Amino acid sequence: MALRTVHGKRVLASVGLAITAVCAHAAADDRVIREMLKHTHGISADDIRRDYDACDSGATFSMKLCASYRWTEQEIRLDAIYERLRHQMGPADVAFLDDARRAWVAYREAQCVFEGTAGAGGGTAEGLYVLSCRQALTRQQADRLDAFVQN
Protein backbone atom coordinates (compact mmCIF):
# COMPACT_ATOMS: atom_id res chain seq x y z
CA MET A 1 0.00 0.00 0.00
CA ALA A 2 2.41 2.69 -1.23
CA LEU A 3 1.01 6.14 -0.73
CA ARG A 4 2.76 8.34 -3.23
CA THR A 5 0.81 11.39 -4.32
CA VAL A 6 -0.71 9.74 -7.38
CA HIS A 7 -1.57 6.54 -5.53
CA GLY A 8 -2.94 8.52 -2.60
CA LYS A 9 -5.38 10.23 -4.94
CA ARG A 10 -6.49 6.87 -6.30
CA VAL A 11 -7.11 5.62 -2.77
CA LEU A 12 -9.03 8.78 -1.99
CA ALA A 13 -11.20 8.33 -5.09
CA SER A 14 -11.85 4.68 -4.22
CA VAL A 15 -12.83 5.57 -0.68
CA GLY A 16 -15.07 8.36 -1.99
CA LEU A 17 -16.89 5.95 -4.30
CA ALA A 18 -17.29 3.41 -1.53
CA ILE A 19 -18.59 6.09 0.85
CA THR A 20 -21.18 7.11 -1.70
CA ALA A 21 -22.26 3.49 -1.98
CA VAL A 22 -22.80 3.18 1.77
CA CYS A 23 -24.12 6.66 2.46
CA ALA A 24 -27.38 5.17 3.74
CA HIS A 25 -25.38 3.82 6.70
CA ALA A 26 -24.87 7.04 8.64
CA ALA A 27 -23.15 5.24 11.50
CA ALA A 28 -19.67 4.04 10.69
CA ASP A 29 -20.14 0.52 12.01
CA ASP A 30 -17.41 -2.06 11.79
CA ARG A 31 -19.12 -4.11 9.08
CA VAL A 32 -19.36 -1.15 6.71
CA ILE A 33 -15.76 -0.12 7.30
CA ARG A 34 -14.51 -3.68 6.72
CA GLU A 35 -16.43 -3.89 3.43
CA MET A 36 -14.98 -0.59 2.28
CA LEU A 37 -11.42 -1.64 3.16
CA LYS A 38 -11.93 -5.00 1.50
CA HIS A 39 -13.03 -3.19 -1.64
CA THR A 40 -10.39 -0.44 -1.68
CA HIS A 41 -7.39 -2.50 -0.53
CA GLY A 42 -8.25 -5.97 -1.80
CA ILE A 43 -7.62 -7.66 1.54
CA SER A 44 -9.64 -10.23 3.40
CA ALA A 45 -12.07 -9.61 6.22
CA ASP A 46 -9.83 -11.79 8.42
CA ASP A 47 -6.85 -9.48 7.81
CA ILE A 48 -8.99 -6.47 8.63
CA ARG A 49 -10.37 -8.06 11.81
CA ARG A 50 -6.87 -9.04 12.91
CA ASP A 51 -5.27 -5.63 12.33
CA TYR A 52 -8.02 -3.01 12.63
CA ASP A 53 -6.79 -2.02 16.09
CA ALA A 54 -3.05 -2.71 15.67
CA CYS A 55 -1.87 0.87 15.28
CA ASP A 56 0.92 0.39 17.83
CA SER A 57 1.90 -3.15 16.80
CA GLY A 58 5.22 -2.24 15.20
CA ALA A 59 4.34 -4.19 12.05
CA THR A 60 4.08 -1.75 9.13
CA PHE A 61 1.25 -3.54 7.30
CA SER A 62 -0.83 -3.88 10.47
CA MET A 63 -0.21 -0.28 11.46
CA LYS A 64 -1.20 0.98 8.00
CA LEU A 65 -4.35 -1.12 8.02
CA CYS A 66 -5.28 0.20 11.44
CA ALA A 67 -4.65 3.81 10.34
CA SER A 68 -6.67 3.20 7.18
CA TYR A 69 -9.52 1.75 9.28
CA ARG A 70 -9.55 4.81 11.56
CA TRP A 71 -9.41 7.22 8.62
CA THR A 72 -12.24 5.41 6.85
CA GLU A 73 -14.31 5.56 10.03
CA GLN A 74 -13.86 9.35 10.17
CA GLU A 75 -14.44 9.72 6.42
CA ILE A 76 -17.83 7.99 6.76
CA ARG A 77 -18.67 10.23 9.70
CA LEU A 78 -17.68 13.37 7.79
CA ASP A 79 -19.67 12.31 4.73
CA ALA A 80 -22.78 11.81 6.87
CA ILE A 81 -22.34 15.28 8.39
CA TYR A 82 -22.00 16.83 4.93
CA GLU A 83 -25.21 15.09 3.85
CA ARG A 84 -27.12 16.36 6.88
CA LEU A 85 -25.81 19.88 6.24
CA ARG A 86 -26.81 19.69 2.57
CA HIS A 87 -30.38 18.78 3.55
CA GLN A 88 -30.76 21.70 5.93
CA MET A 89 -29.27 24.37 3.60
CA GLY A 90 -30.65 26.31 0.68
CA PRO A 91 -29.22 25.81 -2.84
CA ALA A 92 -26.86 28.81 -2.66
CA ASP A 93 -25.44 27.64 0.66
CA VAL A 94 -25.00 24.11 -0.67
CA ALA A 95 -22.85 25.51 -3.49
CA PHE A 96 -20.63 27.23 -0.89
CA LEU A 97 -20.47 24.03 1.15
CA ASP A 98 -19.45 22.03 -1.93
CA ASP A 99 -16.74 24.58 -2.80
CA ALA A 100 -15.46 24.51 0.77
CA ARG A 101 -15.46 20.71 0.78
CA ARG A 102 -13.41 20.49 -2.42
CA ALA A 103 -10.93 23.06 -1.13
CA TRP A 104 -10.67 21.30 2.23
CA VAL A 105 -9.98 17.91 0.61
CA ALA A 106 -7.25 19.49 -1.54
CA TYR A 107 -5.74 21.06 1.59
CA ARG A 108 -5.91 17.79 3.53
CA GLU A 109 -4.21 15.82 0.77
CA ALA A 110 -1.43 18.39 0.29
CA GLN A 111 -0.86 18.72 4.03
CA CYS A 112 -0.75 14.97 4.58
CA VAL A 113 1.61 14.33 1.67
CA PHE A 114 3.87 17.02 3.14
CA GLU A 115 3.68 15.45 6.60
CA GLY A 116 4.41 12.01 5.17
CA THR A 117 7.45 13.28 3.30
CA ALA A 118 8.73 15.47 6.13
CA GLY A 119 8.00 12.95 8.87
CA ALA A 120 9.34 9.82 7.22
CA GLY A 121 11.55 11.09 4.43
CA GLY A 122 10.26 8.29 2.22
CA GLY A 123 10.29 4.61 2.98
CA THR A 124 7.62 2.41 4.46
CA ALA A 125 6.64 4.79 7.25
CA GLU A 126 5.62 7.55 4.83
CA GLY A 127 2.26 5.95 4.13
CA LEU A 128 1.59 5.61 7.84
CA TYR A 129 2.25 9.31 8.38
CA VAL A 130 -0.11 10.16 5.50
CA LEU A 131 -2.91 7.93 6.80
CA SER A 132 -2.54 9.20 10.37
CA CYS A 133 -2.66 12.78 9.14
CA ARG A 134 -5.78 12.08 7.06
CA GLN A 135 -7.51 10.53 10.04
CA ALA A 136 -6.66 13.42 12.36
CA LEU A 137 -7.63 16.18 9.91
CA THR A 138 -10.83 14.38 8.87
CA ARG A 139 -11.85 13.94 12.52
CA GLN A 140 -11.16 17.64 13.18
CA GLN A 141 -13.22 18.70 10.15
CA ALA A 142 -16.10 16.43 11.18
CA ASP A 143 -16.02 17.90 14.69
CA ARG A 144 -16.05 21.45 13.28
CA LEU A 145 -18.90 20.87 10.85
CA ASP A 146 -20.96 18.86 13.32
CA ALA A 147 -21.48 22.11 15.24
CA PHE A 148 -23.46 23.45 12.24
CA VAL A 149 -25.84 20.48 12.02
CA GLN A 150 -29.32 21.23 13.34
CA ASN A 151 -30.74 18.33 15.25
N, CA, C and O of each residue as an XYZ file, in Angstrom:
604
protein
N       0.838     -1.171      0.000
C       0.000      0.000      0.000
C       0.888      1.241      0.000
O       0.939      1.964      0.995
N       1.583      1.491     -1.098
C       2.409      2.689     -1.226
C       1.505      3.898     -1.356
O       0.483      3.844     -2.041
N       1.869      4.968     -0.715
C       1.014      6.142     -0.728
C       1.729      7.339     -1.316
O       1.823      8.387     -0.677
N       2.224      7.194     -2.503
C       2.758      8.338     -3.227
C       1.578      9.229     -3.598
O       0.423      8.818     -3.487
N       1.867     10.427     -4.030
C       0.809     11.389     -4.319
C      -0.214     10.825     -5.296
O      -1.415     10.915     -5.042
N       0.227     10.256     -6.388
C      -0.710      9.736     -7.383
C      -1.519      8.599     -6.797
O      -2.739      8.560     -6.959
N      -0.854      7.664     -6.112
C      -1.566      6.536     -5.530
C      -2.524      7.016     -4.441
O      -3.640      6.511     -4.322
N      -2.085      7.986     -3.655
C      -2.944      8.524     -2.602
C      -4.239      9.077     -3.160
O      -5.295      8.936     -2.544
N      -4.164      9.706     -4.326
C      -5.381     10.230     -4.935
C      -6.275      9.092     -5.402
O      -7.499      9.189     -5.313
N      -5.679      8.024     -5.895
C      -6.486      6.872     -6.296
C      -7.180      6.260     -5.096
O      -8.347      5.882     -5.187
N      -6.491      6.158     -3.986
C      -7.106      5.622     -2.774
C      -8.238      6.533     -2.344
O      -9.317      6.058     -1.992
N      -8.007      7.828     -2.369
C      -9.035      8.779     -1.989
C     -10.251      8.625     -2.871
O     -11.375      8.616     -2.368
N     -10.059      8.501     -4.182
C     -11.199      8.333     -5.087
C     -11.932      7.042     -4.786
O     -13.163      7.022     -4.791
N     -11.212      5.965     -4.525
C     -11.852      4.685     -4.219
C     -12.664      4.781     -2.941
O     -13.786      4.279     -2.872
N     -12.102      5.421     -1.935
C     -12.828      5.569     -0.684
C     -14.060      6.434     -0.901
O     -15.124      6.150     -0.351
N     -13.920      7.497     -1.706
C     -15.073      8.358     -1.991
C     -16.193      7.598     -2.668
O     -17.359      7.783     -2.320
N     -15.870      6.750     -3.626
C     -16.890      5.946     -4.296
C     -17.537      4.976     -3.325
O     -18.756      4.800     -3.341
N     -16.748      4.358     -2.498
C     -17.291      3.413     -1.531
C     -18.172      4.125     -0.512
O     -19.199      3.586     -0.099
N     -17.782      5.331     -0.101
C     -18.591      6.091      0.845
C     -19.936      6.422      0.228
O     -20.970      6.311      0.886
N     -19.927      6.825     -1.021
C     -21.182      7.114     -1.703
C     -22.078      5.885     -1.706
O     -23.290      5.996     -1.521
N     -21.491      4.723     -1.914
C     -22.264      3.487     -1.981
C     -22.888      3.128     -0.645
O     -23.936      2.483     -0.614
N     -22.271      3.531      0.464
C     -22.803      3.176      1.769
C     -23.354      4.385      2.517
O     -23.482      4.343      3.741
N     -23.671      5.429      1.826
C     -24.120      6.663      2.463
C     -25.370      6.448      3.319
O     -25.590      7.178      4.286
N     -26.183      5.457      2.972
C     -27.379      5.170      3.743
C     -27.026      4.732      5.164
O     -27.855      4.857      6.066
N     -25.832      4.228      5.376
C     -25.383      3.820      6.701
C     -24.694      5.006      7.357
O     -23.478      5.159      7.240
N     -25.458      5.848      8.044
C     -24.875      7.044      8.641
C     -23.857      6.694      9.720
O     -22.851      7.388      9.866
N     -24.100      5.647     10.462
C     -23.154      5.244     11.501
C     -22.040      4.423     10.869
O     -22.286      3.524     10.064
N     -20.825      4.748     11.247
C     -19.674      4.040     10.686
C     -19.441      2.760     11.473
O     -18.493      2.663     12.252
N     -20.323      1.766     11.260
C     -20.141      0.524     12.008
C     -19.034     -0.323     11.388
O     -18.647     -0.131     10.235
N     -18.551     -1.242     12.168
C     -17.409     -2.064     11.792
C     -17.633     -2.813     10.481
O     -16.720     -2.909      9.661
N     -18.824     -3.337     10.279
C     -19.117     -4.114      9.077
C     -18.956     -3.262      7.829
O     -18.375     -3.716      6.843
N     -19.452     -2.057      7.853
C     -19.364     -1.150      6.708
C     -17.911     -0.791      6.428
O     -17.476     -0.792      5.276
N     -17.173     -0.489      7.469
C     -15.764     -0.124      7.301
C     -14.983     -1.300      6.721
O     -14.183     -1.121      5.803
N     -15.209     -2.499      7.249
C     -14.511     -3.681      6.724
C     -14.813     -3.888      5.250
O     -13.908     -4.198      4.475
N     -16.069     -3.724      4.846
C     -16.431     -3.891      3.433
C     -15.719     -2.866      2.562
O     -15.242     -3.187      1.474
N     -15.651     -1.633      3.047
C     -14.978     -0.591      2.279
C     -13.492     -0.904      2.139
O     -12.934     -0.762      1.051
N     -12.845     -1.325      3.219
C     -11.425     -1.639      3.163
C     -11.170     -2.858      2.285
O     -10.183     -2.911      1.552
N     -12.059     -3.826      2.364
C     -11.931     -4.999      1.499
C     -11.957     -4.565      0.040
O     -11.163     -5.034     -0.775
N     -12.874     -3.670     -0.275
C     -13.027     -3.188     -1.644
C     -11.840     -2.328     -2.088
O     -11.305     -2.531     -3.178
N     -11.431     -1.383     -1.264
C     -10.387     -0.440     -1.684
C      -8.984     -1.022     -1.615
O      -8.113     -0.618     -2.386
N      -8.746     -1.971     -0.702
C      -7.390     -2.501     -0.525
C      -7.229     -3.940     -0.991
O      -6.111     -4.451     -1.058
N      -8.334     -4.594     -1.313
C      -8.251     -5.967     -1.797
C      -7.704     -6.940     -0.764
O      -6.952     -7.853     -1.106
N      -8.076     -6.752      0.487
C      -7.619     -7.660      1.537
C      -8.819     -8.359      2.159
O      -9.959     -7.922      2.002
N      -8.554     -9.420      2.848
C      -9.637    -10.233      3.398
C     -10.212     -9.630      4.676
O      -9.573     -8.824      5.352
N     -11.432    -10.043      4.981
C     -12.074     -9.614      6.223
C     -11.276    -10.103      7.433
O     -11.224     -9.425      8.459
N     -10.655    -11.277      7.314
C      -9.834    -11.792      8.417
C      -8.639    -10.888      8.698
O      -8.313    -10.629      9.857
N      -7.976    -10.399      7.625
C      -6.849     -9.478      7.808
C      -7.317     -8.188      8.487
O      -6.651     -7.655      9.375
N      -8.460     -7.711      8.051
C      -8.991     -6.474      8.630
C      -9.323     -6.689     10.100
O      -8.953     -5.870     10.942
N     -10.013     -7.773     10.419
C     -10.369     -8.064     11.810
C      -9.120     -8.210     12.682
O      -9.112     -7.776     13.834
N      -8.085     -8.809     12.144
C      -6.867     -9.039     12.911
C      -6.123     -7.727     13.197
O      -5.545     -7.557     14.271
N      -6.142     -6.811     12.239
C      -5.274     -5.633     12.329
C      -5.985     -4.296     12.499
O      -5.323     -3.259     12.531
N      -7.314     -4.286     12.608
C      -8.018     -3.006     12.628
C      -7.650     -2.148     13.834
O      -7.839     -0.932     13.810
N      -7.131     -2.765     14.876
C      -6.785     -2.022     16.086
C      -5.312     -2.230     16.462
O      -4.950     -2.224     17.639
N      -4.469     -2.414     15.431
C      -3.054     -2.713     15.667
C      -2.163     -1.523     15.340
O      -1.068     -1.699     14.806
N      -2.614     -0.333     15.650
C      -1.868      0.874     15.281
C      -0.509      0.967     15.963
O       0.395      1.621     15.443
N      -0.351      0.334     17.098
C       0.919      0.388     17.827
C       1.653     -0.951     17.805
O       2.485     -1.216     18.672
N       1.352     -1.787     16.825
C       1.902     -3.147     16.800
C       3.374     -3.209     16.408
O       4.069     -4.162     16.762
N       3.849     -2.212     15.687
C       5.223     -2.235     15.204
C       5.370     -2.902     13.849
O       6.434     -2.821     13.236
N       4.327     -3.558     13.373
C       4.338     -4.194     12.051
C       3.731     -3.205     11.049
O       2.574     -2.808     11.192
N       4.498     -2.815     10.053
C       4.082     -1.752      9.135
C       2.724     -2.030      8.493
O       1.859     -1.154      8.490
N       2.523     -3.229      7.950
C       1.247     -3.540      7.295
C       0.089     -3.393      8.271
O      -0.926     -2.781      7.941
N       0.232     -3.947      9.464
C      -0.835     -3.877     10.471
C      -1.106     -2.441     10.893
O      -2.259     -2.045     11.063
N      -0.054     -1.672     11.059
C      -0.212     -0.281     11.462
C      -0.904      0.528     10.368
O      -1.745      1.376     10.666
N      -0.557      0.273      9.102
C      -1.203      0.983      7.995
C      -2.664      0.583      7.882
O      -3.516      1.428      7.610
N      -2.962     -0.682      8.083
C      -4.348     -1.124      8.017
C      -5.167     -0.488      9.138
O      -6.297     -0.054      8.916
N      -4.604     -0.435     10.320
C      -5.281      0.204     11.444
C      -5.526      1.693     11.159
O      -6.623      2.201     11.392
N      -4.509      2.379     10.660
C      -4.654      3.805     10.339
C      -5.688      4.005      9.236
O      -6.467      4.957      9.278
N      -5.697      3.121      8.259
C      -6.675      3.199      7.183
C      -8.085      2.970      7.726
O      -9.029      3.643      7.311
N      -8.227      2.030      8.642
C      -9.517      1.751      9.283
C     -10.018      2.999     10.003
O     -11.173      3.393      9.842
N      -9.149      3.617     10.793
C      -9.553      4.811     11.556
C      -9.873      5.988     10.646
O     -10.803      6.747     10.919
N      -9.108      6.149      9.562
C      -9.406      7.225      8.617
C     -10.751      6.973      7.939
O     -11.561      7.890      7.809
N     -10.988      5.750      7.512
C     -12.245      5.408      6.848
C     -13.425      5.652      7.775
O     -14.470      6.137      7.341
N     -13.268      5.324      9.026
C     -14.310      5.563     10.026
C     -14.655      7.054     10.090
O     -15.829      7.422     10.112
N     -13.634      7.901     10.121
C     -13.860      9.349     10.173
C     -14.398      9.889      8.848
O     -15.193     10.829      8.834
N     -13.965      9.298      7.744
C     -14.439      9.725      6.418
C     -15.946      9.457      6.287
O     -16.680     10.284      5.745
N     -16.396      8.319      6.776
C     -17.833      7.994      6.762
C     -18.587      8.980      7.635
O     -19.649      9.474      7.253
N     -18.042      9.263      8.797
C     -18.673     10.229      9.704
C     -18.777     11.608      9.049
O     -19.829     12.246      9.102
N     -17.688     12.065      8.436
C     -17.684     13.375      7.785
C     -18.676     13.413      6.632
O     -19.388     14.403      6.462
N     -18.734     12.356      5.845
C     -19.670     12.312      4.728
C     -21.114     12.416      5.217
O     -21.930     13.103      4.603
N     -21.425     11.744      6.306
C     -22.780     11.807      6.872
C     -23.102     13.224      7.348
O     -24.227     13.693      7.178
N     -22.131     13.900      7.937
C     -22.341     15.283      8.390
C     -22.571     16.195      7.193
O     -23.462     17.044      7.225
N     -21.773     16.029      6.131
C     -21.996     16.829      4.926
C     -23.403     16.603      4.386
O     -24.067     17.560      3.987
N     -23.861     15.379      4.365
C     -25.209     15.088      3.850
C     -26.281     15.747      4.703
O     -27.240     16.301      4.166
N     -26.136     15.697      6.011
C     -27.122     16.363      6.884
C     -27.101     17.870      6.660
O     -28.154     18.508      6.627
N     -25.904     18.446      6.505
C     -25.807     19.883      6.236
C     -26.470     20.238      4.908
O     -27.193     21.229      4.815
N     -26.221     19.431      3.888
C     -26.809     19.693      2.568
C     -28.336     19.724      2.643
O     -28.974     20.536      1.973
N     -28.912     18.857      3.442
C     -30.376     18.782      3.548
C     -30.976     19.943      4.320
O     -32.155     20.252      4.143
N     -30.206     20.585      5.161
C     -30.755     21.695      5.933
C     -30.441     23.061      5.313
O     -30.898     24.082      5.827
N     -29.666     23.101      4.214
C     -29.272     24.374      3.605
C     -30.056     24.650      2.330
O     -30.614     23.744      1.711
N     -30.083     25.910      1.960
C     -30.649     26.306      0.677
C     -29.643     26.055     -0.443
O     -28.466     25.816     -0.174
N     -30.097     26.109     -1.701
C     -29.221     25.807     -2.843
C     -27.950     26.659     -2.908
O     -26.882     26.143     -3.237
N     -28.050     27.942     -2.604
C     -26.861     28.806     -2.660
C     -25.848     28.388     -1.594
O     -24.644     28.360     -1.849
N     -26.337     28.068     -0.418
C     -25.438     27.644      0.658
C     -24.807     26.292      0.356
O     -23.655     26.051      0.717
N     -25.546     25.414     -0.300
C     -25.002     24.106     -0.672
C     -23.828     24.284     -1.636
O     -22.835     23.563     -1.549
N     -23.943     25.243     -2.552
C     -22.850     25.509     -3.486
C     -21.596     25.954     -2.731
O     -20.489     25.533     -3.063
N     -21.770     26.809     -1.713
C     -20.627     27.234     -0.892
C     -20.049     26.052     -0.119
O     -18.831     25.908     -0.014
N     -20.924     25.211      0.419
C     -20.467     24.032      1.150
C     -19.671     23.109      0.239
O     -18.624     22.597      0.637
N     -20.157     22.891     -0.985
C     -19.448     22.032     -1.932
C     -18.088     22.607     -2.304
O     -17.106     21.872     -2.405
N     -18.029     23.928     -2.510
C     -16.741     24.582     -2.801
C     -15.777     24.421     -1.624
O     -14.600     24.108     -1.802
N     -16.300     24.639     -0.434
C     -15.459     24.511      0.766
C     -14.973     23.076      0.933
O     -13.827     22.845      1.320
N     -15.835     22.125      0.645
C     -15.461     20.712      0.779
C     -14.330     20.349     -0.181
O     -13.360     19.698      0.209
N     -14.462     20.775     -1.442
C     -13.406     20.492     -2.424
C     -12.086     21.133     -2.006
O     -11.030     20.508     -2.100
N     -12.148     22.363     -1.553
C     -10.932     23.059     -1.131
C     -10.326     22.386      0.101
O      -9.107     22.258      0.206
N     -11.178     21.958      1.028
C     -10.673     21.303      2.231
C     -10.002     19.968      1.893
O      -8.947     19.661      2.448
N     -10.583     19.181      1.009
C      -9.978     17.906      0.609
C      -8.614     18.155     -0.044
O      -7.653     17.438      0.234
N      -8.532     19.163     -0.907
C      -7.246     19.489     -1.541
C      -6.213     19.882     -0.484
O      -5.057     19.467     -0.555
N      -6.636     20.685      0.495
C      -5.738     21.064      1.591
C      -5.287     19.825      2.367
O      -4.096     19.643      2.620
N      -6.247     18.973      2.744
C      -5.907     17.789      3.531
C      -4.890     16.923      2.805
O      -3.908     16.478      3.400
N      -5.127     16.682      1.516
C      -4.212     15.822      0.769
C      -2.824     16.433      0.670
O      -1.830     15.730      0.852
N      -2.735     17.731      0.385
C      -1.429     18.393      0.287
C      -0.718     18.385      1.635
O       0.477     18.098      1.711
N      -1.449     18.699      2.692
C      -0.860     18.725      4.034
C      -0.358     17.341      4.434
O       0.728     17.214      5.000
N      -1.135     16.315      4.145
C      -0.754     14.970      4.576
C       0.397     14.402      3.748
O       1.228     13.661      4.273
N       0.454     14.739      2.472
C       1.613     14.330      1.666
C       2.865     15.023      2.202
O       3.921     14.401      2.315
N       2.748     16.303      2.530
C       3.872     17.019      3.136
C       4.306     16.347      4.441
O       5.494     16.095      4.646
N       3.344     16.059      5.320
C       3.683     15.449      6.599
C       4.311     14.071      6.416
O       5.223     13.698      7.154
N       3.829     13.322      5.441
C       4.410     12.012      5.175
C       5.846     12.132      4.714
O       6.714     11.382      5.163
N       6.101     13.075      3.815
C       7.453     13.278      3.297
C       8.371     13.831      4.378
O       9.487     13.342      4.557
N       7.908     14.842      5.094
C       8.732     15.465      6.130
C       8.950     14.531      7.316
O      10.044     14.474      7.876
N       7.906     13.803      7.693
C       8.003     12.949      8.872
C       8.808     11.691      8.654
O       9.531     11.249      9.546
N       8.687     11.105      7.466
C       9.338      9.821      7.222
C      10.499      9.926      6.250
O      11.393      9.080      6.250
N      10.487     10.959      5.425
C      11.546     11.089      4.432
C      11.549      9.955      3.426
O      12.601      9.557      2.926
N      10.367      9.438      3.133
C      10.264      8.294      2.219
C      10.265      6.998      3.005
O      10.261      7.013      4.236
N      10.270      5.902      2.315
C      10.292      4.606      2.977
C       8.917      4.139      3.397
O       7.905      4.760      3.071
N       8.893      3.044      4.121
C       7.618      2.412      4.455
C       6.791      3.203      5.455
O       5.570      3.046      5.485
N       7.393      4.026      6.256
C       6.644      4.789      7.255
C       5.895      5.978      6.647
O       4.985      6.518      7.275
N       6.267      6.388      5.438
C       5.620      7.553      4.830
C       4.112      7.367      4.718
O       3.348      8.274      5.048
N       3.686      6.215      4.263
C       2.257      5.950      4.134
C       1.534      6.004      5.460
O       0.387      6.444      5.524
N       2.182      5.567      6.507
C       1.585      5.612      7.837
C       1.396      7.052      8.301
O       0.361      7.393      8.874
N       2.385      7.886      8.056
C       2.251      9.312      8.376
C       1.074      9.922      7.622
O       0.279     10.662      8.202
N       0.960      9.614      6.329
C      -0.115     10.163      5.503
C      -1.469      9.722      6.039
O      -2.365     10.548      6.208
N      -1.627      8.438      6.307
C      -2.913      7.932      6.804
C      -3.262      8.519      8.170
O      -4.415      8.875      8.413
N      -2.292      8.623      9.049
C      -2.543      9.196     10.371
C      -2.953     10.657     10.267
O      -3.837     11.115     10.990
N      -2.313     11.378      9.375
C      -2.662     12.779      9.135
C      -4.084     12.891      8.607
O      -4.861     13.721      9.077
N      -4.427     12.053      7.625
C      -5.784     12.079      7.057
C      -6.831     11.814      8.126
O      -7.869     12.475      8.169
N      -6.556     10.851      8.981
C      -7.507     10.527     10.040
C      -7.682     11.716     10.981
O      -8.808     12.087     11.310
N      -6.585     12.309     11.410
C      -6.655     13.422     12.360
C      -7.366     14.633     11.757
O      -8.238     15.221     12.397
N      -7.000     15.006     10.534
C      -7.629     16.178      9.912
C      -9.105     15.920      9.586
O      -9.932     16.825      9.705
N      -9.433     14.707      9.180
C     -10.831     14.379      8.870
C     -11.672     14.417     10.144
O     -12.795     14.921     10.130
N     -11.137     13.890     11.240
C     -11.848     13.944     12.520
C     -12.066     15.398     12.945
O     -13.155     15.760     13.389
N     -11.029     16.229     12.810
C     -11.156     17.641     13.178
C     -12.217     18.342     12.338
O     -13.012     19.123     12.861
N     -12.229     18.063     11.031
C     -13.217     18.696     10.151
C     -14.626     18.228     10.509
O     -15.560     19.030     10.531
N     -14.782     16.950     10.786
C     -16.098     16.432     11.184
C     -16.558     17.092     12.473
O     -17.723     17.473     12.588
N     -15.671     17.233     13.435
C     -16.022     17.901     14.691
C     -16.448     19.339     14.435
O     -17.436     19.802     15.005
N     -15.718     20.047     13.587
C     -16.051     21.450     13.279
C     -17.421     21.578     12.632
O     -18.246     22.391     13.048
N     -17.652     20.757     11.599
C     -18.903     20.867     10.851
C     -20.092     20.339     11.623
O     -21.220     20.777     11.398
N     -19.862     19.411     12.525
C     -20.956     18.858     13.325
C     -21.645     19.947     14.140
O     -22.829     19.834     14.456
N     -20.912     20.994     14.478
C     -21.483     22.115     15.242
C     -22.531     22.875     14.433
O     -23.362     23.574     15.012
N     -22.507     22.750     13.082
C     -23.462     23.449     12.240
C     -24.715     22.622     11.956
O     -25.694     23.150     11.427
N     -24.698     21.361     12.295
C     -25.840     20.485     12.015
C     -26.945     20.780     13.004
O     -26.721     20.806     14.214
N     -28.149     21.004     12.477
C     -29.318     21.233     13.336
C     -29.977     19.901     13.616
O     -30.345     19.167     12.700
N     -30.118     19.605     14.870
C     -30.741     18.331     15.246
C     -32.233     18.429     15.364
O     -32.894     17.437     15.673
